[in-house]
Amino acid sequence: MTKHKIYTMSVSKVYPHYVTKAEKKDRTKEEVDEIIRWLTGYSQEELDAHLEQGTDFETFFAAAPELNPSRKEIKGVICGVRVEEIEEPTMQEIRYLDKLIDELAKGKAMEKILR
C-alpha cells in the first residue's frame, strides 16, 4: 500500500494556505500557530523550526511532544469524511488540524476551537 502524498508533503508547504484561509476571514497567523501548538504540544520555537526545516506531515505528527488528548473531541466532516471515523492515525491527525483551521476560518471562538 502506498502512502497518501500528504504524508510526505512538508508542513511548510501547506502552512501558508492555513494562514491565508484564516486571514481571509479576519483571523491571524498567531491564531493558526496557537491551534497547531494546542494540537501537537510544540512550542512556538519548535513549530518555527519544523516549518523552516520542511518537516513532512508524517514526521511532524510522529515527533509531536504531546498530542492533545482533547483532540478526540473534534467531530465533523472535512473533505467529505467524518474526522472521528478516520482509522489511519496520521491521516486523522492531519484532518484534525484541517478541521480546526476550518473552524477558525468560519469565525468560531478560540475557546470553542481549543475544546
C-alpha positions as CSV (number, residue, x, y, z in Angstrom):
1,M,0.0,0.0,0.0
2,T,1.4,3.4,-1.0
3,K,1.2,6.3,1.4
4,H,-1.1,9.2,0.7
5,K,1.0,12.1,-0.8
6,I,0.1,14.4,2.1
7,Y,2.3,12.3,4.4
8,T,5.4,13.2,2.6
9,M,4.4,16.8,1.9
10,S,6.2,19.3,4.1
11,V,4.1,21.1,6.6
12,S,5.7,24.4,5.5
13,K,4.2,23.9,2.0
14,V,0.6,23.7,3.4
15,Y,1.1,26.2,6.3
16,P,0.8,29.4,4.2
17,H,-2.6,28.1,2.9
18,Y,-3.8,27.7,6.5
19,V,-2.7,31.2,7.3
20,T,-4.3,32.6,4.1
21,K,-7.5,30.8,4.8
22,A,-7.6,32.3,8.3
23,E,-6.6,35.8,7.2
24,K,-9.3,35.9,4.5
25,K,-11.8,35.7,7.4
26,D,-10.0,38.3,9.6
27,R,-8.2,35.8,11.7
28,T,-4.5,35.8,12.3
29,K,-1.3,33.7,11.8
30,E,-0.9,33.8,15.6
31,E,-4.3,32.0,16.0
32,V,-3.2,29.4,13.4
33,D,0.0,28.9,15.4
34,E,-1.9,28.6,18.6
35,I,-4.1,25.9,17.1
36,I,-1.1,23.9,15.9
37,R,0.6,24.3,19.3
38,W,-2.5,23.2,21.1
39,L,-2.9,20.1,18.9
40,T,0.7,19.0,18.9
41,G,2.3,20.3,22.1
42,Y,5.1,22.0,20.1
43,S,6.4,25.3,21.4
44,Q,6.5,28.3,19.0
45,E,10.2,27.8,18.6
46,E,9.8,24.1,17.7
47,L,7.0,24.8,15.3
48,D,9.0,27.5,13.6
49,A,12.0,25.1,13.3
50,H,9.8,22.4,11.7
51,L,8.5,24.9,9.2
52,E,12.0,26.1,8.4
53,Q,13.3,22.5,8.1
54,G,10.5,21.4,5.8
55,T,9.4,18.6,8.0
56,D,6.8,16.3,6.4
57,F,3.4,15.7,7.9
58,E,4.1,12.1,9.0
59,T,7.3,13.1,10.8
60,F,5.7,16.3,12.2
61,F,2.9,14.4,14.0
62,A,5.1,11.4,14.9
63,A,7.6,13.7,16.6
64,A,4.9,15.9,18.3
65,P,5.8,16.3,22.0
66,E,2.3,15.7,23.3
67,L,-0.8,15.3,21.1
68,N,-3.6,17.0,23.0
69,P,-6.0,14.3,24.5
70,S,-8.9,16.7,23.9
71,R,-8.4,16.4,20.1
72,K,-10.6,13.3,20.3
73,E,-13.5,15.6,20.9
74,I,-13.1,17.1,17.4
75,K,-16.1,16.0,15.4
76,G,-17.4,16.8,12.0
77,V,-16.8,16.5,8.3
78,I,-13.6,17.6,6.4
79,C,-13.0,16.7,2.8
80,G,-16.3,14.7,2.8
81,V,-15.1,12.4,5.6
82,R,-16.1,12.4,9.3
83,V,-12.8,13.0,11.2
84,E,-13.9,10.8,14.1
85,E,-14.2,7.9,11.8
86,I,-10.8,8.0,10.1
87,E,-9.0,4.9,11.0
88,E,-5.4,5.7,9.9
89,P,-3.9,7.6,12.9
90,T,-1.6,10.0,10.9
91,M,-4.4,10.9,8.5
92,Q,-6.7,11.5,11.4
93,E,-4.2,13.9,13.0
94,I,-3.9,15.8,9.7
95,R,-7.7,16.0,9.4
96,Y,-8.0,17.2,13.0
97,L,-5.7,20.1,12.1
98,D,-7.7,20.8,8.9
99,K,-10.9,20.8,10.9
100,L,-9.6,23.2,13.5
101,I,-8.3,25.6,10.8
102,D,-11.8,25.4,9.1
103,E,-13.5,26.3,12.4
104,L,-11.1,29.2,12.8
105,A,-11.9,30.4,9.2
106,K,-15.7,30.1,9.9
107,G,-15.4,32.5,12.8
108,K,-15.6,30.1,15.7
109,A,-14.3,31.5,19.0
110,M,-10.8,30.2,20.0
111,E,-12.2,28.9,23.3
112,K,-14.6,26.7,21.4
113,I,-11.9,25.6,18.9
114,L,-9.5,24.6,21.6
115,R,-12.0,22.4,23.3
